[in-house]
Amino acid sequence: VRQSVYAFDEILNEGLQKNSSIKRLTLSNLENVDASTIASLIKHNQTLESLTLTHNHISSTGATLIADALRSNRSLVVFDLSHNDLDDRGAL
C-alpha cells in the first residue's frame, strides 16, 4: 500500500508541476495525501486557478507548508482547505 501512495504523490507532483492545461483540480477524501507534495505542486505550478483539498486529514503542520507555498503562487484564485484536521495554528 505504501508504494501506491508514493507513486500517487510522484505522479501528482511531477505531472502537475509541468501542467499547462488543467486549471481546476479537486483532491478530496484521500487517506494519505502528503502536504509537502501538495506544497511543492502549489509552489511550482502557475496554471492552476482553483484547488480544492477538502476532507484529506491535512494537519496544521501540513497547512503551514501549504501556506508557505501559496506565497509564491500567483495563479490560484480559489483555494479550499476546509474539513481537514486544522487547529488554530493551521487556520491562520
Long-range contacts (C-beta under 8 A, 24 or more apart in sequence): 5-32, 5-34, 9-33, 9-34, 9-37, 12-37, 12-38, 12-41, 13-37, 13-40, 13-41, 16-41, 16-45, 16-48, 17-41, 17-44, 17-45, 19-45, 19-47, 19-48, 20-47, 21-47, 22-47, 22-48, 23-47, 23-48, 23-49, 23-50, 24-48, 24-49, 24-50, 24-51, 25-50, 25-51, 25-52, 26-51, 26-52, 26-54, 27-51, 27-52, 27-53, 27-56, 28-52, 28-53, 28-54, 28-55, 28-56, 29-54, 29-55, 29-56, 30-56, 31-57, 33-57, 33-58, 35-59, 35-61, 35-62, 35-63, 35-65, 35-66, 36-62, 36-65, 38-62, 38-65, 38-66, 38-69, 39-65, 39-66, 39-68, 39-69, 40-69, 41-69, 42-66, 42-69, 42-70, 42-73, 42-76, 43-69, 43-72, 43-73, 45-73, 45-75, 46-73, 46-74, 46-75, 47-75, 48-75, 48-76, 49-75, 49-76, 49-77, 49-78, 50-76, 50-77, 50-78, 50-79, 51-76, 51-78, 51-79, 51-80, 52-78, 52-79, 52-80, 53-79, 53-80, 53-81, 53-84, 54-80, 54-81, 54-82, 54-83, 54-84, 55-83, 55-84, 56-84, 57-84, 57-85, 58-84, 58-85, 58-86, 58-90, 59-84, 59-85, 59-86, 59-90, 60-85, 60-86, 60-87, 60-88, 60-89, 60-90, 60-91, 61-90, 62-90, 63-89, 63-90, 63-91, 64-89, 64-90
